[in-house]
Amino acid sequence: MGSWFVVWVPDPGQWGSLSPEGVLGVRDLPDAVARIGLRSGDPVFVRPGGVVDTDLLDFVRSKEFRSLERETKRNYATDIRLLLEFLSSRRVPWRKATEQDLADYRNWRCEAPANPERIGGAKWNREAAAFTKLFTWGKVRPLPVDVSRREDRAADSVSARVSWLTPRTWALWSDIGLRGHSRVGAPVLGWDARTELRNTAFVQLLLSSGLRRQEGGSLLTFELPTQQLRRGRYCHGAIAGEVTRAKKGRTFYASVDAVGQVEAYIESERAWAVQRAQAEGRYERLPVMRLVTKVTHGLKPMVEWVDQDGAIGARELGRLGWRERQWLFMEGPEGPEPAWLWLSEQGLPMAPDRWNGVFRSANLRCEEVLLTPGERQLGRGFRLAEVRGKSPYATPHSTRHSYALYMLVVLNELMENRYGLSQKDRRDFALLFGDPWWLVKTLLGHADVETTKRHYLAPVAHLQLESILAAAESSDEQDEERGNLDDVFARLARESAGIQDIGTLFGEAL
């Protein structure tokens, strides 16, 4: 028996070379795909034997599936394909699947010792959501799985990908992984630094703002924060609702230093990439280009443009998705140039998921410098914890976790040490402005403070317990000085799982 597989509808201009005679009897495949209502990034399920499943094609074109984000569509389609494989091995059509079939599948995915690639609770809950959407649309009754039922959800649903790096560990990771420094911090001869400014600027922007990869990765040049707060250490800007997970715009804050690094990138690496692309005519060959003619201001800024055919268009800035943003260009001194902030070496907009590769390369570079050849022979997942702990490891989302950790520690330190607030003062402060958890939740853009506590800041929950215990001590006793923030983070790394710090990587001698 063959296997199910999924193909993806390409973006405009990414179809490659198509035969003039057509593909599978279709002379203009892109036009035919568009006529039946498929969009770029949509999945097409192919049955064993190479035949497109028209039933699942209807599901993909349904309003239930169409409303999903492109990345969610890709994740759900991948999950559904694996379920289809399992059901096919039982010769059960998906419309005939039962609760027992799904219970057996869950057992195989999550618990079966014979499965070498078992998944955790968070991954199962995502799969259950995908299956629930499919079976609900297909009117399969009773529902074989329903993510709204407690028994169909996993209890251990905290993501295993949550990770934190302390500020000084981020500095080490950036120096070695992105700047090509040696173990002792010296520049290495022969290091390829062509995209060093871009990569370091992106990481610093995310670290100082808490933006998600897609949020920070889809900024336009004119969205870079410029308005400084009162004391001048931070700038504030607005993130478009369409590129956020909750589809709600919000204010974000970035340090002046981080914004300065981005501006340095714009004036050097980015400008050179744009000049090369213009000289080689790359922008003229793009299938879609919208030249911005006006950007309005106010609560709901509008972007107006004209395309290659002279057609005029406009849309609210906050409602432009990241793909539409890649089509926007500004008139520069040497001709049109992308409004998209982060560009590849070819001067073209860099898709947000491309940052995963930048982080992977930096992780490998850290391993090459900090691990022995013998320690690198085994993949990271098979190494002893002691070996894994010798080299910092980061993902784009680690910047958000670390930002949340940093802000909570700073807010707690301010309340307890600098402001010297008593218990009553802290209660009054919380009533007026919210406690540190609520403030960090607002900065991250979470809808519920419990999400902030559970998924991001579990390692530092004991900070509040420490405050309570400290308040219970005799008032005659003098509190010991906590030291600077590096000391606080070093202590947290020693006492909490998942926090990477230089002290635990190399020993406190550093």
Secondary structure by P-SEA (a helix, b strand, c coil): ccccbbbbbbccccccccccccccccccaaaaaaaacccccbbbbbcccccccaaaaaaaaccccccccaaaaaaaaaaaaaaaaaaaaaccccccccaaaaaaaaaaacccccccccccaaaaaaaaaaaaaaaaaacccccccccccccccccccccccbbbbcaaaaaaaaacccccccccccccccccccaaaaaaaaaaaaaaccccaaaaaacccccccccccccccbbbbbbbcccccccbbbbbbbcaaaaaaaaaaaacaaaaaaaaaaaacccccccbbbbbcccccccbbbbbbccccccccccccccccaaaaaaccccccccccccccccccccccccccaaaaaaaaaaaaaaaccccccccccccccccccccccbbbbccaaaaaaaaaaaaaaaaaaacccccccaaaaaaaaaacccaaaaaaaaaccccaaaaaccccccccaaaaaaaaaaaccccccccccccaaaaaaaaaacccccccccccccccc
